Amino acid sequence: MVIRLLAGLIEAYDGFVTVVQNMKPLPTFAQARSMLLLDETTKAERAKLELGSTSALLMNSNTDNLNNNG
């Protein structure tokens, strides 16, 4: 079942797939699922942080432009 889980993942999870495939022995389905959920949570948190830092940079850039032009 773990192999089927890995085979069904999209390319964004290639690193995860490689790590799990190289585990000896393979984790149980429950363990692999737990690892996958943790990976998804981590990716979502990183995306939020990146979005927040990008927004902050844009806001600072817009403020600087207003200060320099006004």
All heavy atoms as TSV, in Angstrom:
chain	resi	resn	atom	element	x	y	z
A	1	MET	N	N	0.813	-1.200	0.000
A	1	MET	CA	C	0.000	0.000	0.000
A	1	MET	C	C	0.858	1.266	0.000
A	1	MET	O	O	0.461	2.258	-0.583
A	1	MET	CB	C	-0.922	-0.004	1.218
A	1	MET	CG	C	-2.357	-0.254	0.856
A	1	MET	SD	S	-3.394	-0.345	2.307
A	1	MET	CE	C	-4.382	1.075	2.062
A	2	VAL	N	N	1.997	1.187	0.646
A	2	VAL	CA	C	2.889	2.351	0.691
A	2	VAL	C	C	3.384	2.682	-0.713
A	2	VAL	O	O	3.416	3.856	-1.103
A	2	VAL	CB	C	4.078	2.113	1.656
A	2	VAL	CG1	C	5.096	3.226	1.563
A	2	VAL	CG2	C	3.564	1.980	3.081
A	3	ILE	N	N	3.733	1.666	-1.483
A	3	ILE	CA	C	4.213	1.887	-2.851
A	3	ILE	C	C	3.130	2.561	-3.688
A	3	ILE	O	O	3.414	3.478	-4.465
A	3	ILE	CB	C	4.667	0.559	-3.500
A	3	ILE	CG1	C	5.830	-0.056	-2.713
A	3	ILE	CG2	C	5.054	0.757	-4.954
A	3	ILE	CD1	C	7.084	0.783	-2.669
A	4	ARG	N	N	1.887	2.150	-3.521
A	4	ARG	CA	C	0.779	2.780	-4.255
A	4	ARG	C	C	0.598	4.235	-3.830
A	4	ARG	O	O	0.319	5.096	-4.646
A	4	ARG	CB	C	-0.517	2.015	-4.047
A	4	ARG	CG	C	-0.565	0.735	-4.823
A	4	ARG	CD	C	-1.918	0.110	-4.738
A	4	ARG	NE	N	-1.938	-1.122	-5.508
A	4	ARG	CZ	C	-3.011	-1.814	-5.736
A	4	ARG	NH1	N	-4.169	-1.415	-5.234
A	4	ARG	NH2	N	-2.950	-2.913	-6.437
A	5	LEU	N	N	0.729	4.493	-2.542
A	5	LEU	CA	C	0.643	5.865	-2.040
A	5	LEU	C	C	1.700	6.726	-2.711
A	5	LEU	O	O	1.407	7.803	-3.223
A	5	LEU	CB	C	0.834	5.895	-0.517
A	5	LEU	CG	C	1.017	7.278	0.107
A	5	LEU	CD1	C	-0.300	8.033	0.142
A	5	LEU	CD2	C	1.595	7.163	1.494
A	6	LEU	N	N	2.927	6.241	-2.732
A	6	LEU	CA	C	4.029	6.999	-3.321
A	6	LEU	C	C	3.839	7.199	-4.817
A	6	LEU	O	O	4.119	8.272	-5.349
A	6	LEU	CB	C	5.356	6.290	-3.046
A	6	LEU	CG	C	5.736	6.123	-1.568
A	6	LEU	CD1	C	7.026	5.331	-1.444
A	6	LEU	CD2	C	5.843	7.458	-0.861
A	7	ALA	N	N	3.349	6.169	-5.490
A	7	ALA	CA	C	3.154	6.243	-6.940
A	7	ALA	C	C	2.084	7.268	-7.315
A	7	ALA	O	O	2.120	7.837	-8.408
A	7	ALA	CB	C	2.782	4.872	-7.484
A	8	GLY	N	N	1.157	7.530	-6.408
A	8	GLY	CA	C	0.073	8.457	-6.702
A	8	GLY	C	C	0.381	9.914	-6.401
A	8	GLY	O	O	-0.441	10.785	-6.674
A	9	LEU	N	N	1.569	10.182	-5.886
A	9	LEU	CA	C	1.907	11.559	-5.539
A	9	LEU	C	C	2.405	12.333	-6.755
A	9	LEU	O	O	3.034	11.769	-7.656
A	9	LEU	CB	C	2.972	11.585	-4.435
A	9	LEU	CG	C	2.522	11.024	-3.088
A	9	LEU	CD1	C	3.696	10.980	-2.119
A	9	LEU	CD2	C	1.391	11.850	-2.510
A	10	ILE	N	N	2.153	13.627	-6.755
A	10	ILE	CA	C	2.596	14.475	-7.862
A	10	ILE	C	C	4.086	14.804	-7.718
A	10	ILE	O	O	4.707	14.546	-6.689
A	10	ILE	CB	C	1.758	15.774	-7.933
A	10	ILE	CG1	C	1.897	16.593	-6.645
A	10	ILE	CG2	C	0.295	15.451	-8.225
A	10	ILE	CD1	C	1.248	17.964	-6.712
A	11	GLU	N	N	4.637	15.404	-8.742
A	11	GLU	CA	C	6.065	15.696	-8.829
A	11	GLU	C	C	6.585	16.539	-7.664
A	11	GLU	O	O	7.740	16.407	-7.265
A	11	GLU	CB	C	6.341	16.410	-10.155
A	11	GLU	CG	C	7.801	16.527	-10.513
A	11	GLU	CD	C	7.983	17.103	-11.902
A	11	GLU	OE1	O	7.393	16.574	-12.857
A	11	GLU	OE2	O	8.721	18.101	-12.000
A	12	ALA	N	N	5.760	17.374	-7.101
A	12	ALA	CA	C	6.182	18.226	-5.987
A	12	ALA	C	C	6.644	17.411	-4.780
A	12	ALA	O	O	7.340	17.919	-3.910
A	12	ALA	CB	C	5.043	19.160	-5.574
A	13	TYR	N	N	6.257	16.142	-4.741
A	13	TYR	CA	C	6.621	15.277	-3.619
A	13	TYR	C	C	7.746	14.304	-3.964
A	13	TYR	O	O	7.967	13.337	-3.250
A	13	TYR	CB	C	5.382	14.502	-3.137
A	13	TYR	CG	C	4.368	15.422	-2.502
A	13	TYR	CD1	C	3.307	15.930	-3.248
A	13	TYR	CD2	C	4.493	15.801	-1.174
A	13	TYR	CE1	C	2.387	16.788	-2.668
A	13	TYR	CE2	C	3.573	16.657	-0.598
A	13	TYR	CZ	C	2.526	17.155	-1.348
A	13	TYR	OH	O	1.629	18.001	-0.778
A	14	ASP	N	N	8.472	14.559	-5.043
A	14	ASP	CA	C	9.549	13.660	-5.454
A	14	ASP	C	C	10.573	13.424	-4.349
A	14	ASP	O	O	11.030	12.308	-4.152
A	14	ASP	CB	C	10.258	14.186	-6.703
A	14	ASP	CG	C	9.483	13.899	-7.975
A	14	ASP	OD1	O	8.492	13.148	-7.921
A	14	ASP	OD2	O	9.885	14.435	-9.037
A	15	GLY	N	N	10.935	14.472	-3.630
A	15	GLY	CA	C	11.895	14.323	-2.535
A	15	GLY	C	C	11.364	13.413	-1.443
A	15	GLY	O	O	12.081	12.552	-0.925
A	16	PHE	N	N	10.116	13.602	-1.102
A	16	PHE	CA	C	9.461	12.761	-0.096
A	16	PHE	C	C	9.449	11.309	-0.554
A	16	PHE	O	O	9.778	10.404	0.209
A	16	PHE	CB	C	8.034	13.262	0.152
A	16	PHE	CG	C	7.231	12.386	1.055
A	16	PHE	CD1	C	7.359	12.474	2.428
A	16	PHE	CD2	C	6.341	11.454	0.529
A	16	PHE	CE1	C	6.615	11.649	3.267
A	16	PHE	CE2	C	5.596	10.637	1.350
A	16	PHE	CZ	C	5.741	10.736	2.726
A	17	VAL	N	N	9.079	11.092	-1.811
A	17	VAL	CA	C	9.010	9.738	-2.365
A	17	VAL	C	C	10.378	9.067	-2.281
A	17	VAL	O	O	10.490	7.915	-1.843
A	17	VAL	CB	C	8.491	9.762	-3.820
A	17	VAL	CG1	C	8.633	8.398	-4.477
A	17	VAL	CG2	C	7.035	10.227	-3.854
A	18	THR	N	N	11.423	9.782	-2.661
A	18	THR	CA	C	12.773	9.216	-2.629
A	18	THR	C	C	13.174	8.812	-1.217
A	18	THR	O	O	13.713	7.723	-1.000
A	18	THR	CB	C	13.784	10.231	-3.192
A	18	THR	OG1	O	13.424	10.521	-4.549
A	18	THR	CG2	C	15.198	9.690	-3.148
A	19	VAL	N	N	12.892	9.669	-0.257
A	19	VAL	CA	C	13.248	9.362	1.136
A	19	VAL	C	C	12.521	8.114	1.611
A	19	VAL	O	O	13.125	7.201	2.179
A	19	VAL	CB	C	12.940	10.566	2.061
A	19	VAL	CG1	C	13.025	10.174	3.524
A	19	VAL	CG2	C	13.883	11.717	1.766
A	20	VAL	N	N	11.231	8.051	1.378
A	20	VAL	CA	C	10.448	6.906	1.854
A	20	VAL	C	C	10.866	5.625	1.142
A	20	VAL	O	O	11.000	4.572	1.774
A	20	VAL	CB	C	8.930	7.173	1.704
A	20	VAL	CG1	C	8.125	5.929	2.068
A	20	VAL	CG2	C	8.507	8.347	2.579
A	21	GLN	N	N	11.111	5.709	-0.159
A	21	GLN	CA	C	11.518	4.513	-0.899
A	21	GLN	C	C	12.847	3.951	-0.399
A	21	GLN	O	O	13.093	2.756	-0.515
A	21	GLN	CB	C	11.642	4.822	-2.393
A	21	GLN	CG	C	10.324	4.944	-3.091
A	21	GLN	CD	C	10.484	5.343	-4.547
A	21	GLN	OE1	O	11.470	5.950	-4.944
A	21	GLN	NE2	N	9.488	4.996	-5.351
A	22	ASN	N	N	13.683	4.810	0.149
A	22	ASN	CA	C	14.996	4.363	0.615
A	22	ASN	C	C	15.018	3.960	2.082
A	22	ASN	O	O	16.072	3.608	2.609
A	22	ASN	CB	C	16.045	5.446	0.350
A	22	ASN	CG	C	16.400	5.523	-1.114
A	22	ASN	OD1	O	16.927	4.579	-1.671
A	22	ASN	ND2	N	16.076	6.635	-1.740
A	23	MET	N	N	13.872	4.006	2.733
A	23	MET	CA	C	13.802	3.559	4.123
A	23	MET	C	C	13.792	2.032	4.166
A	23	MET	O	O	13.113	1.388	3.377
A	23	MET	CB	C	12.558	4.124	4.815
A	23	MET	CG	C	12.584	5.626	4.971
A	23	MET	SD	S	11.057	6.275	5.683
A	23	MET	CE	C	11.323	5.865	7.400
A	24	LYS	N	N	14.576	1.491	5.045
A	24	LYS	CA	C	14.645	0.028	5.198
A	24	LYS	C	C	14.325	-0.317	6.630
A	24	LYS	O	O	15.052	0.098	7.528
A	24	LYS	CB	C	16.041	-0.504	4.841
A	24	LYS	CG	C	16.482	-0.180	3.451
A	24	LYS	CD	C	15.672	-0.906	2.393
A	24	LYS	CE	C	16.236	-0.581	1.024
A	24	LYS	NZ	N	15.267	-0.294	0.034
A	25	PRO	N	N	13.279	-1.033	6.912
A	25	PRO	CA	C	12.216	-1.446	5.990
A	25	PRO	C	C	11.312	-0.270	5.653
A	25	PRO	O	O	11.370	0.777	6.311
A	25	PRO	CB	C	11.463	-2.493	6.799
A	25	PRO	CG	C	11.628	-2.071	8.212
A	25	PRO	CD	C	13.014	-1.469	8.281
A	26	LEU	N	N	10.473	-0.442	4.642
A	26	LEU	CA	C	9.500	0.596	4.307
A	26	LEU	C	C	8.607	0.854	5.514
A	26	LEU	O	O	8.304	-0.077	6.271
A	26	LEU	CB	C	8.622	0.150	3.137
A	26	LEU	CG	C	9.210	0.262	1.740
A	26	LEU	CD1	C	8.219	-0.294	0.715
A	26	LEU	CD2	C	9.567	1.684	1.382
A	27	PRO	N	N	8.206	2.104	5.702
A	27	PRO	CA	C	7.283	2.374	6.815
A	27	PRO	C	C	5.925	1.738	6.555
A	27	PRO	O	O	5.596	1.389	5.419
A	27	PRO	CB	C	7.180	3.903	6.811
A	27	PRO	CG	C	7.514	4.311	5.421
A	27	PRO	CD	C	8.495	3.291	4.911
A	28	THR	N	N	5.161	1.612	7.603
A	28	THR	CA	C	3.785	1.142	7.435
A	28	THR	C	C	2.999	2.223	6.707
A	28	THR	O	O	3.457	3.382	6.600
A	28	THR	CB	C	3.116	0.877	8.795
A	28	THR	OG1	O	3.011	2.127	9.500
A	28	THR	CG2	C	3.887	-0.133	9.617
A	29	PHE	N	N	1.817	1.875	6.244
A	29	PHE	CA	C	0.981	2.874	5.579
A	29	PHE	C	C	0.680	4.030	6.527
A	29	PHE	O	O	0.748	5.191	6.133
A	29	PHE	CB	C	-0.322	2.244	5.073
A	29	PHE	CG	C	-1.220	3.233	4.381
A	29	PHE	CD1	C	-0.978	3.603	3.071
A	29	PHE	CD2	C	-2.288	3.808	5.052
A	29	PHE	CE1	C	-1.781	4.537	2.437
A	29	PHE	CE2	C	-3.103	4.737	4.426
A	29	PHE	CZ	C	-2.851	5.095	3.113
A	30	ALA	N	N	0.360	3.716	7.776
A	30	ALA	CA	C	0.040	4.762	8.766
A	30	ALA	C	C	1.238	5.683	8.990
A	30	ALA	O	O	1.080	6.904	9.094
A	30	ALA	CB	C	-0.401	4.128	10.082
A	31	GLN	N	N	2.428	5.120	9.048
A	31	GLN	CA	C	3.628	5.937	9.227
A	31	GLN	C	C	3.880	6.822	8.001
A	31	GLN	O	O	4.192	8.012	8.142
A	31	GLN	CB	C	4.847	5.045	9.483
A	31	GLN	CG	C	4.833	4.362	10.830
A	31	GLN	CD	C	5.908	3.288	10.937
A	31	GLN	OE1	O	6.263	2.624	9.967
A	31	GLN	NE2	N	6.418	3.106	12.160
A	32	ALA	N	N	3.729	6.242	6.807
A	32	ALA	CA	C	3.942	7.011	5.578
A	32	ALA	C	C	2.908	8.130	5.463
A	32	ALA	O	O	3.240	9.252	5.072
A	32	ALA	CB	C	3.876	6.092	4.363
A	33	ARG	N	N	1.678	7.834	5.819
A	33	ARG	CA	C	0.621	8.851	5.791
A	33	ARG	C	C	0.938	9.981	6.759
A	33	ARG	O	O	0.796	11.156	6.429
A	33	ARG	CB	C	-0.730	8.217	6.134
A	33	ARG	CG	C	-1.891	9.178	6.094
A	33	ARG	CD	C	-3.206	8.461	6.428
A	33	ARG	NE	N	-4.304	9.387	6.442
A	33	ARG	CZ	C	-4.659	10.137	7.506
A	33	ARG	NH1	N	-3.988	10.031	8.633
A	33	ARG	NH2	N	-5.684	10.959	7.429
A	34	SER	N	N	1.381	9.637	7.947
A	34	SER	CA	C	1.755	10.639	8.935
A	34	SER	C	C	2.903	11.510	8.439
A	34	SER	O	O	2.880	12.739	8.590
A	34	SER	CB	C	2.139	9.950	10.248
A	34	SER	OG	O	2.540	10.887	11.209
A	35	MET	N	N	3.887	10.883	7.830
A	35	MET	CA	C	5.023	11.630	7.271
A	35	MET	C	C	4.562	12.567	6.156
A	35	MET	O	O	5.014	13.706	6.055
A	35	MET	CB	C	6.082	10.657	6.732
A	35	MET	CG	C	6.774	9.850	7.808
A	35	MET	SD	S	7.756	8.484	7.138
A	35	MET	CE	C	8.926	9.346	6.118
A	36	LEU	N	N	3.639	12.076	5.324
A	36	LEU	CA	C	3.111	12.890	4.231
A	36	LEU	C	C	2.336	14.091	4.766
A	36	LEU	O	O	2.495	15.218	4.274
A	36	LEU	CB	C	2.225	12.040	3.325
A	36	LEU	CG	C	1.609	12.745	2.125
A	36	LEU	CD1	C	2.670	13.347	1.226
A	36	LEU	CD2	C	0.728	11.772	1.353
A	37	LEU	N	N	1.516	13.881	5.778
A	37	LEU	CA	C	0.769	14.987	6.378
A	37	LEU	C	C	1.703	16.032	6.971
A	37	LEU	O	O	1.477	17.236	6.830
A	37	LEU	CB	C	-0.197	14.461	7.444
A	37	LEU	CG	C	-1.369	13.640	6.920
A	37	LEU	CD1	C	-2.147	13.023	8.089
A	37	LEU	CD2	C	-2.277	14.482	6.051
A	38	LEU	N	N	2.777	15.579	7.615
A	38	LEU	CA	C	3.762	16.508	8.159
A	38	LEU	C	C	4.435	17.292	7.035
A	38	LEU	O	O	4.627	18.510	7.142
A	38	LEU	CB	C	4.805	15.753	8.981
A	38	LEU	CG	C	5.915	16.593	9.593
A	38	LEU	CD1	C	5.353	17.632	10.555
A	38	LEU	CD2	C	6.918	15.695	10.301
A	39	ASP	N	N	4.769	16.622	5.939
A	39	ASP	CA	C	5.387	17.289	4.794
A	39	ASP	C	C	4.444	18.342	4.205
A	39	ASP	O	O	4.870	19.463	3.903
A	39	ASP	CB	C	5.766	16.252	3.738
A	39	ASP	CG	C	6.658	16.820	2.656
A	39	ASP	OD1	O	7.755	17.296	2.991
A	39	ASP	OD2	O	6.249	16.788	1.477
A	40	GLU	N	N	3.173	18.002	4.066
A	40	GLU	CA	C	2.192	18.950	3.537
A	40	GLU	C	C	2.027	20.159	4.460
A	40	GLU	O	O	1.936	21.298	3.994
A	40	GLU	CB	C	0.841	18.267	3.339
A	40	GLU	CG	C	0.815	17.300	2.186
A	40	GLU	CD	C	-0.513	16.600	2.037
A	40	GLU	OE1	O	-1.256	16.461	3.040
A	40	GLU	OE2	O	-0.813	16.180	0.909
A	41	THR	N	N	1.989	19.913	5.752
A	41	THR	CA	C	1.873	21.004	6.722
A	41	THR	C	C	3.080	21.925	6.649
A	41	THR	O	O	2.942	23.155	6.662
A	41	THR	CB	C	1.723	20.441	8.148
A	41	THR	OG1	O	0.571	19.601	8.189
A	41	THR	CG2	C	1.579	21.539	9.178
A	42	THR	N	N	4.263	21.342	6.552
A	42	THR	CA	C	5.489	22.127	6.458
A	42	THR	C	C	5.487	22.987	5.201
A	42	THR	O	O	5.825	24.176	5.251
A	42	THR	CB	C	6.721	21.199	6.462
A	42	THR	OG1	O	6.714	20.439	7.670
A	42	THR	CG2	C	8.016	21.980	6.362
A	43	LYS	N	N	5.090	22.409	4.065
A	43	LYS	CA	C	5.035	23.165	2.812
A	43	LYS	C	C	4.034	24.319	2.912
A	43	LYS	O	O	4.293	25.419	2.433
A	43	LYS	CB	C	4.666	22.251	1.644
A	43	LYS	CG	C	5.801	21.359	1.216
A	43	LYS	CD	C	5.412	20.484	0.047
A	43	LYS	CE	C	6.580	19.585	-0.298
A	43	LYS	NZ	N	6.472	18.912	-1.550
A	44	ALA	N	N	2.895	24.077	3.531
A	44	ALA	CA	C	1.881	25.121	3.684
A	44	ALA	C	C	2.390	26.253	4.573
A	44	ALA	O	O	2.175	27.430	4.269
A	44	ALA	CB	C	0.602	24.528	4.256
A	45	GLU	N	N	3.073	25.914	5.655
A	45	GLU	CA	C	3.615	26.933	6.552
A	45	GLU	C	C	4.697	27.758	5.857
A	45	GLU	O	O	4.756	28.975	6.008
A	45	GLU	CB	C	4.168	26.298	7.829
A	45	GLU	CG	C	3.097	25.748	8.744
A	45	GLU	CD	C	2.122	26.807	9.228
A	45	GLU	OE1	O	2.557	27.921	9.583
A	45	GLU	OE2	O	0.911	26.528	9.243
A	46	ARG	N	N	5.548	27.099	5.095
A	46	ARG	CA	C	6.590	27.819	4.346
A	46	ARG	C	C	5.968	28.759	3.330
A	46	ARG	O	O	6.439	29.873	3.134
A	46	ARG	CB	C	7.514	26.835	3.641
A	46	ARG	CG	C	8.486	26.172	4.558
A	46	ARG	CD	C	9.433	25.278	3.791
A	46	ARG	NE	N	10.301	24.573	4.716
A	46	ARG	CZ	C	10.918	23.451	4.443
A	46	ARG	NH1	N	10.768	22.887	3.256
A	46	ARG	NH2	N	11.703	22.879	5.325
A	47	ALA	N	N	4.912	28.306	2.663
A	47	ALA	CA	C	4.236	29.151	1.676
A	47	ALA	C	C	3.646	30.391	2.346
A	47	ALA	O	O	3.726	31.494	1.799
A	47	ALA	CB	C	3.155	28.361	0.961
A	48	LYS	N	N	3.068	30.216	3.537
A	48	LYS	CA	C	2.524	31.368	4.271
A	48	LYS	C	C	3.624	32.353	4.627
A	48	LYS	O	O	3.461	33.562	4.485
A	48	LYS	CB	C	1.851	30.901	5.566
A	48	LYS	CG	C	0.496	30.325	5.400
A	48	LYS	CD	C	-0.073	29.992	6.782
A	48	LYS	CE	C	-1.229	29.059	6.721
A	48	LYS	NZ	N	-1.684	28.668	8.058
A	49	LEU	N	N	4.755	31.830	5.102
A	49	LEU	CA	C	5.872	32.696	5.464
A	49	LEU	C	C	6.407	33.443	4.250
A	49	LEU	O	O	6.699	34.641	4.319
A	49	LEU	CB	C	6.996	31.888	6.117
A	49	LEU	CG	C	6.715	31.353	7.511
A	49	LEU	CD1	C	7.846	30.429	7.967
A	49	LEU	CD2	C	6.531	32.496	8.496
A	50	GLU	N	N	6.542	32.739	3.131
A	50	GLU	CA	C	7.027	33.379	1.916
A	50	GLU	C	C	6.045	34.432	1.430
A	50	GLU	O	O	6.457	35.509	1.011
A	50	GLU	CB	C	7.275	32.337	0.836
A	50	GLU	CG	C	8.489	31.472	1.117
A	50	GLU	CD	C	8.661	30.350	0.105
A	50	GLU	OE1	O	7.965	30.350	-0.929
A	50	GLU	OE2	O	9.500	29.478	0.372
A	51	LEU	N	N	4.770	34.143	1.491
A	51	LEU	CA	C	3.755	35.102	1.076
A	51	LEU	C	C	3.797	36.329	1.982
A	51	LEU	O	O	3.729	37.453	1.514
A	51	LEU	CB	C	2.365	34.462	1.104
A	51	LEU	CG	C	1.204	35.354	0.688
A	51	LEU	CD1	C	1.374	35.807	-0.759
A	51	LEU	CD2	C	-0.112	34.633	0.860
A	52	GLY	N	N	3.958	36.100	3.280
A	52	GLY	CA	C	4.029	37.212	4.223
A	52	GLY	C	C	5.250	38.078	3.992
A	52	GLY	O	O	5.163	39.304	4.016
A	53	SER	N	N	6.391	37.479	3.722
A	53	SER	CA	C	7.602	38.270	3.504
A	53	SER	C	C	7.526	39.000	2.172
A	53	SER	O	O	7.986	40.127	2.050
A	53	SER	CB	C	8.857	37.399	3.586
A	53	SER	OG	O	8.867	36.426	2.571
A	54	THR	N	N	6.904	38.385	1.170
A	54	THR	CA	C	6.729	39.050	-0.119
A	54	THR	C	C	5.793	40.238	0.033
A	54	THR	O	O	6.054	41.314	-0.492
A	54	THR	CB	C	6.172	38.067	-1.170
A	54	THR	OG1	O	7.079	36.980	-1.300
A	54	THR	CG2	C	5.984	38.730	-2.506
A	55	SER	N	N	4.720	40.054	0.777
A	55	SER	CA	C	3.773	41.151	1.006
A	55	SER	C	C	4.440	42.290	1.757
A	55	SER	O	O	4.238	43.462	1.434
A	55	SER	CB	C	2.567	40.657	1.802
A	55	SER	OG	O	1.858	39.701	1.069
A	56	ALA	N	N	5.254	41.952	2.751
A	56	ALA	CA	C	5.950	42.981	3.517
A	56	ALA	C	C	6.917	43.746	2.629
A	56	ALA	O	O	7.023	44.969	2.719
A	56	ALA	CB	C	6.685	42.349	4.696
A	57	LEU	N	N	7.613	43.052	1.753
A	57	LEU	CA	C	8.544	43.711	0.844
A	57	LEU	C	C	7.799	44.642	-0.105
A	57	LEU	O	O	8.241	45.760	-0.360
A	57	LEU	CB	C	9.346	42.684	0.041
A	57	LEU	CG	C	10.423	41.931	0.785
A	57	LEU	CD1	C	10.990	40.825	-0.104
A	57	LEU	CD2	C	11.531	42.868	1.226
A	58	LEU	N	N	6.665	44.183	-0.621
A	58	LEU	CA	C	5.880	45.023	-1.519
A	58	LEU	C	C	5.342	46.247	-0.801
A	58	LEU	O	O	5.359	47.352	-1.340
A	58	LEU	CB	C	4.736	44.215	-2.130
A	58	LEU	CG	C	5.128	43.165	-3.161
A	58	LEU	CD1	C	3.921	42.336	-3.558
A	58	LEU	CD2	C	5.750	43.816	-4.383
A	59	MET	N	N	4.890	46.057	0.428
A	59	MET	CA	C	4.365	47.183	1.195
A	59	MET	C	C	5.477	48.193	1.476
A	59	MET	O	O	5.280	49.390	1.342
A	59	MET	CB	C	3.719	46.696	2.490
A	59	MET	CG	C	2.418	45.947	2.255
A	59	MET	SD	S	1.715	45.298	3.764
A	59	MET	CE	C	1.268	46.790	4.611
A	60	ASN	N	N	6.654	47.713	1.845
A	60	ASN	CA	C	7.786	48.606	2.090
A	60	ASN	C	C	8.191	49.328	0.821
A	60	ASN	O	O	8.501	50.515	0.841
A	60	ASN	CB	C	8.975	47.826	2.657
A	60	ASN	CG	C	8.788	47.446	4.103
A	60	ASN	OD1	O	7.995	48.050	4.810
A	60	ASN	ND2	N	9.509	46.431	4.538
A	61	SER	N	N	8.179	48.634	-0.288
A	61	SER	CA	C	8.537	49.235	-1.568
A	61	SER	C	C	7.546	50.324	-1.942
A	61	SER	O	O	7.933	51.408	-2.369
A	61	SER	CB	C	8.578	48.155	-2.650
A	61	SER	OG	O	8.835	48.729	-3.900
A	62	ASN	N	N	6.253	50.047	-1.758
A	62	ASN	CA	C	5.234	51.049	-2.064
A	62	ASN	C	C	5.342	52.249	-1.147
A	62	ASN	O	O	5.185	53.385	-1.579
A	62	ASN	CB	C	3.838	50.431	-1.970
A	62	ASN	CG	C	3.554	49.470	-3.099
A	62	ASN	OD1	O	4.186	49.520	-4.146
A	62	ASN	ND2	N	2.618	48.563	-2.879
A	63	THR	N	N	5.635	52.034	0.118
A	63	THR	CA	C	5.806	53.129	1.073
A	63	THR	C	C	7.011	53.966	0.703
A	63	THR	O	O	6.955	55.198	0.729
A	63	THR	CB	C	5.964	52.574	2.502
A	63	THR	OG1	O	4.823	51.768	2.809
A	63	THR	CG2	C	6.082	53.689	3.522
A	64	ASP	N	N	8.103	53.321	0.329
A	64	ASP	CA	C	9.304	54.049	-0.082
A	64	ASP	C	C	9.018	54.899	-1.314
A	64	ASP	O	O	9.454	56.043	-1.411
A	64	ASP	CB	C	10.455	53.077	-0.385
A	64	ASP	CG	C	11.028	52.421	0.872
A	64	ASP	OD1	O	10.738	52.930	1.982
A	64	ASP	OD2	O	11.733	51.403	0.730
A	65	ASN	N	N	8.277	54.336	-2.271
A	65	ASN	CA	C	7.936	55.091	-3.477
A	65	ASN	C	C	7.086	56.301	-3.149
A	65	ASN	O	O	7.282	57.371	-3.700
A	65	ASN	CB	C	7.217	54.207	-4.495
A	65	ASN	CG	C	8.148	53.213	-5.152
A	65	ASN	OD1	O	9.363	53.396	-5.184
A	65	ASN	ND2	N	7.592	52.143	-5.692
A	66	LEU	N	N	6.143	56.147	-2.253
A	66	LEU	CA	C	5.287	57.275	-1.863
A	66	LEU	C	C	6.115	58.334	-1.146
A	66	LEU	O	O	5.929	59.519	-1.395
A	66	LEU	CB	C	4.155	56.785	-0.941
A	66	LEU	CG	C	3.051	55.971	-1.613
A	66	LEU	CD1	C	2.085	55.444	-0.552
A	66	LEU	CD2	C	2.302	56.816	-2.625
A	67	ASN	N	N	7.019	57.929	-0.281
A	67	ASN	CA	C	7.857	58.872	0.448
A	67	ASN	C	C	8.803	59.615	-0.470
A	67	ASN	O	O	9.065	60.808	-0.291
A	67	ASN	CB	C	8.648	58.158	1.540
A	67	ASN	CG	C	7.751	57.701	2.688
A	67	ASN	OD1	O	6.673	58.223	2.891
A	67	ASN	ND2	N	8.210	56.686	3.407
A	68	ASN	N	N	9.318	58.947	-1.479
A	68	ASN	CA	C	10.274	59.574	-2.397
A	68	ASN	C	C	9.582	60.456	-3.421
A	68	ASN	O	O	10.177	61.394	-3.923
A	68	ASN	CB	C	11.092	58.494	-3.120
A	68	ASN	CG	C	12.048	57.785	-2.189
A	68	ASN	OD1	O	12.460	58.331	-1.181
A	68	ASN	ND2	N	12.389	56.550	-2.523
A	69	ASN	N	N	8.334	60.163	-3.718
A	69	ASN	CA	C	7.613	60.947	-4.736
A	69	ASN	C	C	6.731	62.027	-4.140
A	69	ASN	O	O	6.187	62.834	-4.854
A	69	ASN	CB	C	6.733	60.007	-5.589
A	69	ASN	CG	C	7.563	59.077	-6.449
A	69	ASN	OD1	O	8.665	59.432	-6.844
A	69	ASN	ND2	N	7.035	57.897	-6.709
A	70	GLY	N	N	6.569	61.998	-2.849
A	70	GLY	CA	C	5.598	62.892	-2.246
A	70	GLY	C	C	6.233	63.968	-1.525
A	70	GLY	O	O	5.992	65.033	-1.241
